[in-house]
Amino acid sequence: MALPLCFCPNPEVRNIYRCLQMPLGPYYDETIVKYIKSWPPEQHRYLDKKMQEKLIKEQIRLYTEEILAKKSVLDVGCGMGIFLEVCQSMGTLAIGVDIPDSDFTPIHKSRWLPVVYHDCRKFPWPFPARAFDVVRCVATITFLQPENFSFTLQEMARIARQKILIIANKGATWDKGKPLLTTPKGWELVRDEGTLMTWRRNG
């Protein structure tokens, strides 16, 4: 399946790329702040700038290795697509998934972001096996409901070549659904920090 590739080489994103190649410090945080400020006002409709800065800092830190190595990423529940734009602008293939009729669709289109619209409670997802190096699901899995958690992880394992990352929202839904996450065959759970879980494919 042919998917669009977006490339947005703005100065703020290029600065993020440069500072990721150095030890993370104040310059990194300042660069993220400048990037967030470069977004037009409608981008801040759902999250204020401070919250966006916090999210970007945390998520890019988690993905520094993959971004610099140009690993391809599927972002399940991509939201406004900030992570997509950062990855794509650095030359990393990143595709987002969002629900049909998403409130964020106008943002995706205005920023020329590559997003596939699909209800992830319906299986299989519209991607071939081992299509992406990394499949991530950040602050989204709890919206898929606990009865779908196991199917969601299995589907992520089918699509990912190397790594799976789940970061969940805290709360009763996650507490109920987390025990249902059985590590897929051929994968190893390498990190479990409550609401943050990472798997790597064996071999």
C-alpha positions in Angstrom: 0.0 0.0 0.0 1.4 3.4 -1.0 1.5 5.9 1.8 2.3 9.6 1.5 5.6 11.0 2.8 5.6 14.5 4.3 8.7 16.6 4.7 8.6 20.0 6.4 12.1 21.3 6.7 11.5 24.3 9.0 14.4 25.8 11.0 12.8 24.8 14.4 12.7 21.2 13.5 16.2 21.2 12.0 17.4 22.6 15.4 15.7 19.7 17.2 17.5 17.3 15.0 20.9 18.9 15.7 20.4 19.1 19.5 19.3 15.4 19.6 22.8 14.5 18.5 24.2 16.1 21.6 23.7 15.4 25.3 20.2 16.6 26.2 20.2 19.8 28.2 18.8 23.3 28.4 19.4 23.9 24.7 17.2 20.9 23.8 14.3 22.2 26.0 14.6 25.7 24.4 14.6 24.2 20.9 11.3 22.3 21.7 9.7 25.5 23.0 10.6 27.4 19.8 9.2 24.6 17.7 5.9 24.6 19.6 5.7 28.4 19.2 6.0 28.0 15.4 2.7 26.3 15.2 -0.3 28.5 14.2 -3.0 29.4 16.8 -5.4 26.6 15.8 -2.9 24.0 16.8 -3.3 25.1 20.5 -7.0 24.6 20.5 -6.8 21.3 22.4 -3.6 21.6 24.5 -1.9 24.8 25.7 1.7 25.4 24.7 3.1 24.4 28.0 1.4 21.0 27.9 2.5 20.5 24.3 6.1 21.4 25.2 6.0 18.8 28.0 4.6 16.1 25.8 7.1 16.7 23.0 10.1 16.7 25.3 9.1 13.4 26.9 8.2 11.7 23.6 11.2 12.8 21.6 13.5 11.7 24.5 11.9 8.2 24.3 12.5 8.1 20.6 15.9 9.8 20.2 17.6 6.5 19.1 14.9 5.6 16.6 14.7 9.1 15.1 18.4 9.5 14.6 18.6 6.0 13.1 15.7 6.9 10.7 13.5 4.1 12.0 10.0 4.0 10.4 7.2 4.6 12.9 3.4 3.9 13.0 1.8 6.3 15.5 -1.5 4.8 16.7 -3.7 7.6 17.9 -1.6 10.4 16.5 -3.7 13.3 17.8 -2.7 16.6 16.3 0.3 15.0 14.6 3.1 16.9 16.4 5.2 13.7 16.7 4.6 12.9 13.0 5.8 16.3 11.9 9.0 16.2 14.0 9.8 12.7 12.7 9.0 13.4 9.1 10.9 16.7 9.1 14.0 14.8 10.2 13.6 12.4 7.3 12.1 9.6 9.5 9.1 7.9 7.9 6.2 8.3 10.3 2.6 7.5 9.6 -0.3 8.3 11.9 -3.6 6.5 12.6 -6.6 8.4 13.8 -10.3 7.7 14.0 -12.5 8.5 11.0 -14.1 12.0 11.3 -11.4 13.0 13.8 -11.5 16.5 15.2 -7.9 16.8 14.2 -8.5 16.1 10.5 -8.3 19.8 9.6 -5.0 20.1 11.4 -3.6 17.0 9.6 -4.6 18.4 6.2 -3.4 21.9 6.9 0.1 20.5 7.9 0.2 17.9 5.1 0.6 15.1 7.6 0.4 11.5 6.5 -2.5 10.0 8.5 -4.6 6.9 7.8 -8.1 7.1 9.2 -9.3 3.8 10.8 -11.2 2.8 13.9 -8.5 0.7 15.7 -11.2 -1.3 17.6 -11.8 -3.0 14.2 -9.3 -5.7 13.3 -7.1 -6.2 11.3 -5.7 -2.7 10.9 -5.0 -1.6 7.3 -1.2 -2.3 7.3 0.8 -5.3 6.1 2.8 -7.5 8.5 6.1 -6.0 9.6 5.4 -2.7 7.8 7.1 -0.4 10.4 10.2 -0.7 12.6 8.4 0.8 15.5 4.7 0.9 16.4 3.7 3.2 19.2 0.4 3.9 21.0 0.6 7.0 23.3 -2.3 8.1 25.5 -4.7 6.1 23.2 -5.1 2.5 24.3 -7.5 3.3 27.1 -9.9 4.7 24.5 -10.0 1.3 22.8 -11.5 -0.3 25.9 -10.0 -3.2 28.0 -11.8 -5.9 25.9 -9.7 -4.8 23.0 -6.3 -4.5 24.7 -5.1 -8.0 23.9 -6.1 -7.7 20.2 -4.5 -4.3 20.0 -1.1 -5.6 21.3 -1.3 -8.6 18.9 -2.0 -6.2 16.0 0.9 -4.0 17.0 3.1 -7.1 17.1 2.0 -8.1 13.7 2.8 -4.7 12.1 6.1 -3.9 14.0 9.4 -5.2 12.9 11.4 -4.3 16.0 9.7 -2.5 18.8 6.3 -1.7 20.4 5.7 1.1 22.8 2.6 1.7 24.8 2.1 4.7 27.1 -1.3 4.7 28.8 -3.4 7.2 30.7 -3.6 6.5 34.4 -7.0 5.3 35.7 -9.4 2.5 36.2 -9.6 1.6 32.5 -5.9 1.0 32.3 -5.8 -0.8 35.7 -8.5 -3.2 34.4 -7.1 -3.8 31.0 -3.3 -4.0 31.6 -3.5 -7.6 33.0 -5.1 -8.6 29.7 -1.9 -7.6 27.8 -0.2 -11.0 27.1 3.2 -10.7 25.5 2.9 -11.9 21.9 4.8 -15.0 20.7 8.3 -14.0 19.5 8.4 -10.8 21.6 9.9 -9.9 24.9 8.6 -7.3 27.4 11.7 -5.3 28.2 10.3 -2.4 30.1 7.3 -2.1 32.4 7.0 1.1 34.4 3.3 1.1 35.2 1.8 3.1 32.4 4.8 2.7 30.1 5.5 -0.6 28.5 8.0 -1.6 25.8 8.4 -4.9 23.8 11.2 -6.0 21.4 11.0 -8.7 18.9 13.3 -11.7 19.6 16.0 -12.5 17.2 
